[in-house]
Amino acid sequence: MVHITQKTAPTGPPKVSTNAMIELGDELKSHLASAMTDRLAVVAAYVDRNGDPHMGFYGSVHAFGDDQLALWARNPDSELVATIPTHPKIELAYTDMVNGRIYRFGGRARLVTDPAERDRVYEGIHEIEQGHDPDRTGFAVVIDLDRVGGRDSGGRFQMTRD
């Protein structure tokens, strides 16, 4: 037998804090940095070269400043690497349902060509991910964020780039 309990909808709109700029806080940055250790996936969604939707799991996603994320695409022949020059828009999702944290990120990805910036991206990824590409044959990707939203210990939030 299944029992369904219906909750009454709250009155009024949900309380959401909004910012007119993007500034990733320390809590969010910390959760991204520990996602691999915490056994949580960060999923990236984008449109591939054929215009089809595509998703990939990335253990290397981390904050790369207050309004950027970075990731390491280990396979230089990956669909993501091939797609970015013509379809740079990307969405990422981090979900930790046990602790009530959900983050959504949207922005524009770019392949890093500057050697110093590439090294900074690689050095920022989790050591497990570094172990999968010790020769650094992959591509560094930086995502300039246009919007970030979600829920964490501070409640719901949404940020957009001016």
C-alpha positions in Angstrom: 0.0 0.0 0.0 1.3 3.5 -0.9 0.5 6.5 1.2 0.8 9.9 -0.4 1.1 13.0 1.7 0.5 16.3 0.1 2.1 19.3 1.5 0.5 22.7 1.3 2.2 25.2 -0.9 3.8 28.0 1.0 2.1 31.4 0.7 3.9 34.0 -1.3 7.0 33.6 -3.5 10.1 31.7 -2.3 12.8 33.7 -0.6 15.6 34.0 -3.0 18.7 36.2 -2.6 19.8 37.7 -5.9 23.0 39.5 -6.9 23.6 41.6 -10.0 27.1 40.2 -10.3 28.7 36.8 -9.8 30.9 36.2 -6.8 31.4 32.6 -5.9 31.5 32.3 -2.1 34.0 30.3 -0.1 31.4 27.7 0.8 30.5 27.0 -2.9 34.2 26.9 -3.9 34.9 24.5 -1.1 32.1 22.1 -2.2 33.3 22.1 -5.8 36.9 21.5 -4.7 35.8 18.5 -2.6 33.3 17.0 -5.0 35.6 14.2 -6.1 36.5 13.3 -2.5 32.9 13.5 -1.5 32.0 11.1 -4.4 29.8 13.7 -6.1 29.6 14.3 -9.8 29.7 17.6 -11.6 27.8 17.2 -14.9 28.4 19.5 -17.9 25.8 19.9 -20.6 26.5 21.4 -24.0 25.6 21.2 -27.7 28.0 19.0 -29.7 29.3 19.6 -33.2 26.2 18.1 -34.7 23.9 20.3 -32.7 22.8 17.4 -30.4 22.7 17.8 -26.6 25.6 16.1 -24.8 26.4 15.6 -21.2 29.7 14.6 -19.5 30.9 14.0 -16.0 33.9 16.0 -14.8 35.8 15.4 -11.6 38.2 18.3 -12.4 35.7 21.2 -12.1 36.8 23.9 -9.7 36.4 27.6 -9.0 38.9 29.6 -11.0 38.3 32.9 -9.3 35.1 34.6 -8.2 33.3 34.4 -11.5 34.9 31.5 -13.4 35.1 27.8 -13.3 37.8 25.6 -14.8 38.0 22.0 -15.8 40.5 19.6 -17.3 39.4 17.7 -20.4 41.7 14.7 -20.2 41.0 13.5 -23.7 42.2 16.0 -26.3 39.9 14.4 -28.9 36.8 14.7 -26.7 33.5 16.1 -28.0 33.7 19.0 -25.5 37.2 20.1 -26.8 36.0 19.9 -30.4 32.7 21.8 -29.6 34.0 24.8 -27.6 35.3 26.9 -30.5 31.9 26.9 -32.3 29.5 26.2 -29.4 31.0 27.8 -26.3 27.8 27.9 -24.2 27.8 25.4 -21.3 25.8 24.5 -18.3 27.1 22.6 -15.2 25.3 21.1 -12.3 26.5 20.0 -8.8 24.1 18.1 -6.7 24.5 16.9 -3.1 21.0 15.8 -2.1 22.2 14.4 1.2 23.3 17.8 2.4 20.7 19.8 0.5 23.1 21.6 -1.8 22.3 22.2 -5.5 24.3 24.5 -7.8 23.7 25.4 -11.4 26.2 27.2 -13.5 25.8 28.7 -17.0 28.4 30.4 -19.1 30.8 30.4 -22.0 33.7 28.0 -22.2 37.1 28.6 -23.8 40.1 26.5 -24.4 43.1 27.8 -22.6 46.2 28.5 -24.8 48.4 30.5 -22.4 50.9 28.0 -20.8 50.8 29.7 -17.4 47.0 29.8 -17.3 46.9 26.2 -18.4 49.3 25.2 -15.6 47.0 27.1 -13.1 44.0 25.1 -14.3 45.8 21.8 -14.0 47.2 22.6 -10.6 43.7 23.5 -9.3 42.2 20.1 -10.2 41.8 17.3 -7.7 44.9 15.1 -7.2 42.9 12.0 -8.4 42.2 13.8 -11.7 45.8 14.8 -12.0 46.8 11.1 -11.6 44.6 10.3 -14.6 46.7 12.7 -16.8 50.2 13.1 -15.2 51.7 14.0 -18.6 49.1 16.9 -19.0 48.0 15.8 -22.5 44.5 17.1 -21.9 43.0 20.6 -22.4 42.4 23.3 -19.9 39.0 24.8 -20.1 37.9 28.0 -18.4 34.2 28.9 -18.1 33.3 32.6 -17.8 30.1 32.4 -15.8 27.0 34.3 -16.8 24.6 32.9 -14.1 24.8 30.8 -11.0 21.9 29.6 -8.9 21.0 27.0 -6.4 20.5 26.3 -2.8 22.9 25.8 0.1 23.1 26.5 3.8 22.2 30.2 3.1 19.0 29.2 1.3 18.2 29.8 -2.4 20.3 32.2 -4.4 20.8 33.4 -7.9 23.6 35.5 -9.5 23.9 36.9 -12.9 26.6 38.8 -14.7 25.9 42.5 -15.2 
